[in-house]
Amino acid sequence: MIFLAPGSNAPLVSQLVASISLAINQRQLRPGSKLPSIRKLSHSHKVSHFTVVEAYDRLVALGLLKVVPNAGFYVRELAVNGVYEMPADTLMQPSEFDFDAYLLLQRVFQPMGMEVRSGVGMLPEQWTDNEGLRRSLRGLARSVPSDYSGYGVAKGSAKLRAKLAEKLIDNQITAHPEQIILTSGASHALDLAVRYLVQRGDSVLVDEPGYHNLFLNLHLQGAMLLGVPRTRDGIDLVQLEHLIVQHRPKVFFTNTRLQCPTGTSLSLAVAHRLLQLADKHDFLIVENDIYADLDPSGQQALAGMDQLSRVIYIGSFSKTIAPALRVGFIAARQELIHELLPLKLVGGLTTSEITEELVLEVLLQGRHRKHVKQLQSQLAEAHDAVGQRLREMGMELFVEPGAGMFLWARHPQIDDSTVLATQAKEKKILLAPGQLFMPNASAVPWIRFNVAHSMDDRLYRFLGEICP
């Protein structure tokens, strides 16, 4: 079924890809079939382990295979001549906050001139997928300029949306490409959700602590923010239910996995209970899952549990490819997508087809999966090292997730981390004080540490001098 031609000039990787593709298209390998293990195929066809790995990676990138953790490679169920089918009956027809203080904090703690940047929210440049981006840029340079001279497609690149639909299926979220809108990053996606869902005076649930840019957006929209405390298992369900009964909110904006700033994720029990409460009290959930690719556990998203019934799902490529590639997306029920689309068009017409094509090329190269695995490993090592050094400084860690970008820590004898961050700035060290992440901008002792930027000895010398 899988053949190689010893006398052929074609590379062995290309021969394997072509042979397996042909077997899938001719139904010799049927959807759901398991392929031979890397070791078995390498031995049976007398090729190197690396040849098989690269061939399988290319087939995953082409959408013909999928990876099942700890089980192997399988023929993708939806890969039927590259065409997505969706039941006809599911297709819908077009039918008082102190801003000065808050903005001052934003200016004071910006990273310009800082030599140690523990407080930033992105990965070091050398940790991003620079090689994949370079390859994509070279490929795009060979394109016909007229291909990108128009405004593009309202929902975003059809090819990238199809690729995203495959990716979501791998995460157990069933979404047709028409249920996906591409955005200029996750912040743009959140802005569309805020403008669609929230009116002045509405009660809105948010993580406490949580994403500061979202808080500012909601305040500008005139919303009343209701902070749901983060816990080691995700969120405080008792407080959540109290807020629901008292205020009857219409939406909960939450970062479910490897959350910024705490690094916490919703446990399975908490996630199920949250969905039950959303159904019982009739509110929507906007799930900001931008750190999904950094999670080696493969935890199921809320959107996968509820299949986009009450969940609006947001993702992004900025964390794993490059922050400058402002490409994010929203996946939701078809009728919600239909109503979000005019807001996207009014706010900025279409999104950049060029950057969307760059992202697509990175995903199709077949190397991005290896990059993500390497990134997960680098972050795990950084968590171990930074967690140990912070404890040596006498600091308490909220949780130790061992994955993602952040640790949330405090010193038991410091009440206001903003004071500590101000002192750090004088040493050209950027810290992110907890006040930035509180819905009401209240002072707290906690600090967000980006583990990838927190391995510099200068940070710990400063903490050793300052902390009691």
C-alpha positions as CSV (number, residue, x, y, z in Angstrom):
1,M,0.0,0.0,0.0
2,I,3.0,2.3,0.7
3,F,5.6,2.1,-2.0
4,L,9.0,3.6,-2.6
5,A,10.9,3.5,-5.9
6,P,14.6,2.9,-5.1
7,G,15.8,4.1,-8.5
8,S,13.8,7.4,-8.5
9,N,15.5,10.8,-8.3
10,A,12.6,12.0,-6.0
11,P,13.5,12.5,-2.4
12,L,12.3,9.6,-0.1
13,V,10.2,12.1,1.9
14,S,8.4,13.2,-1.2
15,Q,7.9,9.6,-2.3
16,L,6.4,8.7,1.1
17,V,4.1,11.7,1.0
18,A,2.9,10.9,-2.5
19,S,2.4,7.2,-1.8
20,I,0.3,7.7,1.4
21,S,-1.7,10.6,-0.2
22,L,-2.6,8.3,-3.1
23,A,-3.6,5.5,-0.8
24,I,-5.9,7.9,1.1
25,N,-7.4,9.4,-2.0
26,Q,-8.1,5.9,-3.5
27,R,-9.6,4.8,-0.2
28,Q,-7.0,2.1,0.4
29,L,-6.5,4.0,3.7
30,R,-9.9,4.9,5.0
31,P,-10.8,7.8,7.3
32,G,-9.9,6.8,10.9
33,S,-7.3,4.2,9.8
34,K,-4.1,4.1,11.9
35,L,-0.8,4.4,10.0
36,P,2.2,2.3,10.9
37,S,4.3,3.7,13.7
38,I,7.4,5.7,12.8
39,R,9.7,2.9,13.9
40,K,7.7,0.2,12.1
41,L,7.5,2.2,8.8
42,S,11.2,3.1,9.1
43,H,12.2,-0.6,9.6
44,S,9.9,-2.0,6.9
45,H,10.9,0.4,4.2
46,K,14.6,0.7,5.3
47,V,14.5,4.5,5.6
48,S,15.6,6.7,8.4
49,H,13.5,7.6,11.4
50,F,13.8,11.3,10.4
51,T,12.5,10.6,6.9
52,V,9.3,9.1,8.2
53,V,8.8,11.9,10.8
54,E,9.1,14.6,8.1
55,A,6.7,12.7,5.8
56,Y,4.1,12.3,8.5
57,D,4.5,16.0,9.5
58,R,3.9,17.1,5.9
59,L,0.8,14.9,5.7
60,V,-0.5,16.4,8.9
61,A,0.1,19.9,7.5
62,L,-1.8,18.9,4.3
63,G,-4.8,17.9,6.4
64,L,-4.6,14.2,5.4
65,L,-3.4,12.9,8.8
66,K,-4.0,13.8,12.4
67,V,-2.0,13.2,15.5
68,V,-3.6,11.4,18.5
69,P,-1.3,12.0,21.5
70,N,0.2,8.7,22.8
71,A,-1.6,6.8,20.0
72,G,0.0,7.7,16.7
73,F,-1.0,9.0,13.3
74,Y,-4.5,8.5,11.8
75,V,-6.2,9.3,8.5
76,R,-8.3,12.4,9.1
77,E,-12.0,11.8,9.0
78,L,-12.8,15.1,7.3
79,A,-10.1,14.9,4.7
80,V,-12.3,13.9,1.8
81,N,-10.7,15.5,-1.3
82,G,-10.2,18.6,0.7
83,V,-13.9,19.3,0.8
84,Y,-15.8,20.1,4.0
85,E,-19.3,19.0,4.3
86,M,-21.9,20.5,6.7
87,P,-25.5,19.4,7.1
88,A,-27.8,21.7,5.2
89,D,-30.0,22.3,8.2
90,T,-27.1,23.8,10.2
91,L,-26.3,26.4,7.6
92,M,-27.8,29.7,8.4
93,Q,-28.9,32.2,5.9
94,P,-28.0,35.9,6.3
95,S,-30.7,36.6,8.4
96,E,-16.7,55.3,38.0
97,F,-13.2,54.2,36.7
98,D,-10.0,56.2,37.0
99,F,-8.7,56.2,33.4
100,D,-5.9,58.6,34.2
101,A,-4.4,56.3,36.8
102,Y,-4.9,53.2,34.6
103,L,-3.3,54.8,31.6
104,L,-0.5,56.1,33.7
105,L,0.3,52.6,34.8
106,Q,0.3,51.5,31.1
107,R,2.9,54.2,30.3
108,V,5.1,53.8,33.4
109,F,5.5,50.0,32.8
110,Q,6.0,49.9,29.1
111,P,9.2,48.0,28.1
112,M,11.1,50.8,26.4
113,G,14.7,51.1,27.8
114,M,14.3,48.0,30.0
115,E,17.1,45.5,30.1
116,V,15.3,42.8,32.0
117,R,11.7,42.4,30.7
118,S,10.1,39.9,33.1
119,G,6.8,41.8,32.9
120,V,6.2,41.6,29.1
121,G,3.4,39.4,27.7
122,M,5.3,37.9,24.7
123,L,8.0,35.3,24.1
124,P,11.6,36.2,23.4
125,E,12.2,36.8,19.7
126,Q,14.5,33.8,19.4
127,W,11.7,31.6,20.7
128,T,9.3,32.4,18.0
129,D,9.0,30.5,14.7
130,N,11.5,32.7,12.8
131,E,12.5,29.9,10.4
132,G,8.9,29.2,9.4
133,L,8.3,32.8,8.9
134,R,11.4,33.2,6.7
135,R,10.3,30.3,4.5
136,S,6.8,31.8,4.2
137,L,8.1,35.2,3.3
138,R,10.3,33.7,0.6
139,G,7.3,31.8,-0.8
140,L,5.1,34.8,-0.7
141,A,7.7,36.9,-2.5
142,R,7.3,34.5,-5.5
143,S,3.5,35.1,-5.6
144,V,1.9,37.3,-8.3
145,P,1.4,40.8,-6.8
146,S,-2.1,41.0,-8.2
147,D,-3.2,38.1,-6.0
148,Y,-3.1,40.5,-3.0
149,S,-4.1,43.8,-4.7
150,G,-7.7,43.8,-3.6
151,Y,-9.5,44.0,-0.2
152,G,-9.6,40.2,0.3
153,V,-12.5,38.1,1.7
154,A,-14.8,39.6,4.3
155,K,-14.4,36.6,6.7
156,G,-10.7,36.3,5.9
157,S,-8.7,33.8,3.8
158,A,-10.9,30.8,2.9
159,K,-7.9,28.5,2.8
160,L,-6.7,29.5,6.3
161,R,-10.3,29.2,7.7
162,A,-10.4,25.7,6.2
163,K,-7.1,24.9,7.9
164,L,-8.4,26.3,11.2
165,A,-11.5,24.1,10.9
166,E,-9.1,21.1,10.7
167,K,-7.1,22.4,13.7
168,L,-10.3,22.9,15.8
169,I,-11.5,19.3,14.9
170,D,-8.2,18.1,16.4
171,N,-9.2,20.0,19.6
172,Q,-12.6,18.4,19.5
173,I,-14.4,21.5,18.4
174,T,-16.5,21.0,15.3
175,A,-16.7,24.2,13.3
176,H,-17.3,24.7,9.5
177,P,-15.0,27.3,7.9
178,E,-18.1,29.5,7.5
179,Q,-18.3,29.5,11.3
180,I,-14.9,31.2,11.5
181,I,-14.0,34.9,11.1
182,L,-10.3,35.9,10.9
183,T,-9.3,39.0,12.9
184,S,-6.2,41.2,13.4
185,G,-5.1,39.2,16.5
186,A,-7.0,38.1,19.5
187,S,-7.4,41.7,20.8
188,H,-9.4,42.6,17.7
189,A,-11.5,39.4,18.2
190,L,-12.3,40.4,21.8
191,D,-13.1,43.9,20.6
192,L,-15.7,42.6,18.1
193,A,-17.2,40.4,20.9
194,V,-17.4,43.3,23.3
195,R,-19.0,45.6,20.7
196,Y,-21.5,42.9,19.7
197,L,-22.5,41.7,23.2
198,V,-22.1,44.7,25.6
199,Q,-24.1,47.8,26.0
200,R,-23.6,50.7,28.5
201,G,-24.8,49.6,31.9
202,D,-24.6,45.8,31.2
203,S,-23.1,43.6,33.9
204,V,-20.2,41.5,32.6
205,L,-18.3,38.7,34.3
206,V,-14.5,38.8,33.9
207,D,-11.5,36.9,35.5
208,E,-10.0,38.5,38.6
209,P,-7.2,38.9,37.9
210,G,-7.4,39.0,34.2
211,Y,-6.6,40.6,30.9
212,H,-6.1,44.3,31.4
213,N,-6.7,45.4,27.8
214,L,-10.1,43.7,27.9
215,F,-10.9,45.5,31.1
216,L,-10.1,48.9,29.5
217,N,-12.2,48.0,26.4
218,L,-15.2,47.0,28.6
219,H,-14.9,50.2,30.7
220,L,-14.9,52.3,27.6
221,Q,-18.0,50.4,26.5
222,G,-19.7,51.4,29.8
223,A,-20.0,47.9,31.2
224,M,-20.1,47.1,35.0
225,L,-17.3,44.6,35.5
226,L,-17.9,41.7,37.9
227,G,-14.6,40.0,38.9
228,V,-14.7,36.3,39.3
229,P,-11.8,35.3,41.5
230,R,-9.3,32.9,39.9
231,T,-8.5,29.8,42.0
232,R,-6.0,27.0,41.6
233,D,-8.7,25.0,39.9
234,G,-9.7,27.8,37.6
235,I,-12.5,30.0,39.1
236,D,-14.4,30.4,42.4
237,L,-17.7,28.8,41.6
238,V,-19.4,29.9,44.8
239,Q,-18.6,33.6,44.1
240,L,-19.5,33.1,40.4
241,E,-23.0,31.8,41.3
242,H,-23.5,34.6,43.8
243,L,-22.6,37.2,41.1
244,I,-24.9,35.6,38.6
245,V,-27.9,35.5,40.9
246,Q,-27.3,39.1,42.1
247,H,-26.5,40.8,38.8
248,R,-27.8,38.5,36.0
249,P,-24.9,39.1,33.6
250,K,-25.2,38.5,29.9
251,V,-21.7,37.3,29.2
252,F,-18.5,35.9,30.9
253,F,-15.2,36.8,29.3
254,T,-12.6,34.2,30.5
255,N,-9.1,32.9,29.7
256,T,-9.7,29.2,30.4
257,R,-6.2,27.7,29.8
258,L,-2.8,28.8,31.2
259,Q,-4.5,32.1,32.1
260,C,-2.8,35.4,32.0
261,P,-1.6,36.4,34.6
262,T,-2.1,33.4,37.0
263,G,-1.1,30.5,34.8
264,T,-4.2,28.6,36.0
265,S,-6.5,26.4,33.9
266,L,-10.1,25.3,34.5
267,S,-10.3,21.8,35.9
268,L,-12.8,19.5,34.1
269,A,-15.2,19.7,37.0
270,V,-15.1,23.5,37.1
271,A,-15.5,23.7,33.3
272,H,-18.6,21.4,33.4
273,R,-20.2,23.4,36.2
274,L,-19.5,26.7,34.4
275,L,-21.3,25.4,31.3
276,Q,-24.3,24.2,33.5
277,L,-24.5,27.7,35.1
278,A,-24.4,29.4,31.7
279,D,-27.3,27.2,30.5
280,K,-29.3,27.6,33.6
281,H,-28.9,31.4,33.8
282,D,-28.8,32.1,30.1
283,F,-25.5,33.8,29.5
284,L,-22.8,33.5,26.9
285,I,-19.1,32.7,27.5
286,V,-16.3,34.2,25.4
287,E,-13.4,31.8,25.7
288,N,-10.1,33.4,25.1
289,D,-7.9,30.4,24.4
290,I,-4.8,32.1,23.0
291,Y,-2.4,29.9,24.9
292,A,-3.9,26.6,23.7
293,D,-0.8,25.7,21.6
294,L,1.4,26.1,24.7
295,D,-0.5,23.5,26.6
296,P,1.1,20.0,26.3
297,S,-1.7,18.4,28.2
298,G,-4.2,18.8,25.3
299,Q,-6.9,19.8,27.8
300,Q,-10.3,20.1,26.1
301,A,-11.5,23.6,25.6
302,L,-14.9,24.8,26.9
303,A,-15.9,25.2,23.2
304,G,-15.2,21.5,22.7
305,M,-17.4,20.5,25.6
306,D,-20.3,22.7,24.5
307,Q,-19.7,22.6,20.7
308,L,-20.1,26.4,20.3
309,S,-23.6,26.4,21.7
310,R,-23.0,29.1,24.4
311,V,-19.3,29.5,23.8
312,I,-17.7,32.0,21.5
313,Y,-14.1,30.8,20.9
314,I,-11.1,33.0,20.3
315,G,-7.6,32.0,19.3
316,S,-4.5,33.5,17.8
317,F,-1.1,32.7,16.2
318,S,0.8,35.5,17.8
319,K,2.2,33.4,20.7
320,T,3.7,30.6,18.6
321,I,4.6,32.2,15.2
322,A,5.4,35.9,15.9
323,P,3.6,38.7,17.8
324,A,3.9,41.0,14.7
325,L,1.7,38.6,12.7
326,R,-1.6,40.0,13.9
327,V,-3.8,37.0,12.9
328,G,-6.5,35.7,15.2
329,F,-9.9,34.2,14.8
330,I,-13.4,33.8,16.2
331,A,-15.3,30.5,16.0
332,A,-19.0,30.6,16.9
333,R,-22.5,29.6,15.9
334,Q,-23.3,30.5,12.3
335,E,-25.9,33.1,13.3
336,L,-23.4,34.8,15.6
337,I,-20.8,34.9,12.9
338,H,-23.3,36.5,10.5
339,E,-24.0,39.2,13.1
340,L,-20.3,39.8,14.0
341,L,-19.2,40.2,10.3
342,P,-20.7,43.7,9.8
343,L,-18.9,44.9,12.9
344,K,-15.6,43.7,11.4
345,L,-16.3,45.4,8.1
346,V,-17.4,48.7,9.7
347,G,-14.4,48.7,12.0
348,G,-11.7,48.1,9.4
349,L,-13.1,46.4,6.3
350,T,-11.3,43.1,5.7
351,T,-8.2,41.8,7.5
352,S,-4.8,41.5,5.8
353,E,-4.8,38.7,3.3
354,I,-1.0,38.9,3.1
355,T,-0.5,38.1,6.8
356,E,-3.1,35.4,6.6
357,E,-1.3,33.8,3.7
358,L,1.9,34.0,5.7
359,V,0.3,32.1,8.6
360,L,-1.2,29.5,6.2
361,E,2.2,28.9,4.7
362,V,3.8,28.4,8.1
363,L,1.1,25.8,9.0
364,L,1.5,24.0,5.7
365,Q,5.2,23.6,5.9
366,G,4.8,20.7,8.3
367,R,7.6,22.1,10.6
368,H,5.4,24.2,12.8
369,R,4.3,21.2,15.0
370,K,7.9,20.5,15.9
371,H,8.4,24.2,16.7
372,V,5.4,24.1,19.1
373,K,6.7,21.0,20.8
374,Q,10.1,22.6,21.2
375,L,8.5,25.7,22.6
376,Q,6.5,23.7,25.1
377,S,9.7,22.0,26.3
378,Q,11.6,25.4,26.6
379,L,8.7,26.8,28.7
380,A,8.6,23.8,30.9
381,E,12.4,24.1,31.6
382,A,11.9,27.8,32.3
383,H,9.1,27.2,34.7
384,D,11.2,24.8,36.7
385,A,14.2,27.2,36.9
386,V,12.2,30.4,37.5
387,G,9.9,28.8,40.1
388,Q,12.8,27.5,42.1
389,R,14.6,30.9,42.1
390,L,11.5,32.8,43.1
391,R,10.9,30.4,46.0
392,E,14.6,30.9,47.0
393,M,13.7,34.7,47.2
394,G,11.0,33.8,49.7
395,M,8.2,34.3,47.2
396,E,4.9,32.4,47.2
397,L,3.7,30.9,43.9
398,F,0.0,30.9,43.2
399,V,0.3,27.7,41.2
400,E,3.0,25.9,39.4
401,P,1.5,25.0,36.0
402,G,4.8,23.8,34.4
403,A,3.5,25.1,31.1
404,G,2.5,28.4,29.4
405,M,4.2,31.7,29.9
406,F,3.4,33.0,33.3
407,L,3.9,32.6,37.1
408,W,1.9,34.6,39.5
409,A,3.9,35.2,42.7
410,R,4.1,37.5,45.8
411,H,6.3,38.1,48.7
412,P,4.4,37.7,52.0
413,Q,5.8,40.9,53.4
414,I,4.9,43.2,50.4
415,D,1.4,44.5,50.2
416,D,1.6,46.6,47.0
417,S,3.5,45.2,44.1
418,T,3.3,48.5,42.2
419,V,5.8,50.0,44.7
420,L,8.2,47.1,43.9
421,A,7.7,47.5,40.2
422,T,8.5,51.2,40.4
423,Q,11.8,50.4,42.2
424,A,12.6,47.8,39.6
425,K,12.1,50.3,36.8
426,E,15.0,52.4,38.2
427,K,17.2,49.3,37.8
428,K,15.9,48.9,34.1
429,I,13.9,45.8,35.2
430,L,10.3,45.6,33.9
431,L,7.9,44.0,36.3
432,A,4.2,43.6,35.8
433,P,2.4,44.5,39.1
434,G,-0.9,42.8,39.9
435,Q,-2.7,46.2,39.9
436,L,-2.6,46.1,36.1
437,F,-4.7,42.9,36.1
438,M,-7.4,43.8,38.5
439,P,-10.8,44.9,37.1
440,N,-10.9,47.8,39.5
441,A,-7.2,48.5,39.3
442,S,-6.8,47.9,43.1
443,A,-3.4,47.4,44.6
444,V,-2.4,43.8,45.3
445,P,0.8,42.1,46.3
446,W,1.0,39.7,43.3
447,I,3.3,40.1,40.3
448,R,3.1,38.4,36.9
449,F,6.4,36.9,35.8
450,N,7.0,35.8,32.2
451,V,9.2,32.7,32.7
452,A,10.9,33.1,29.3
453,H,12.1,36.6,30.3
454,S,12.9,35.8,34.0
455,M,16.1,33.9,34.0
456,D,18.4,36.9,34.2
457,D,20.5,37.0,37.4
458,R,19.9,40.8,37.7
459,L,16.3,40.1,38.5
460,Y,17.1,37.9,41.4
461,R,19.8,40.3,42.7
462,F,17.2,43.0,42.8
463,L,14.6,40.8,44.5
464,G,17.3,39.8,47.1
465,E,18.0,43.4,47.9
466,I,14.4,44.6,48.0
467,C,12.4,41.8,49.5
468,P,12.5,41.7,53.3
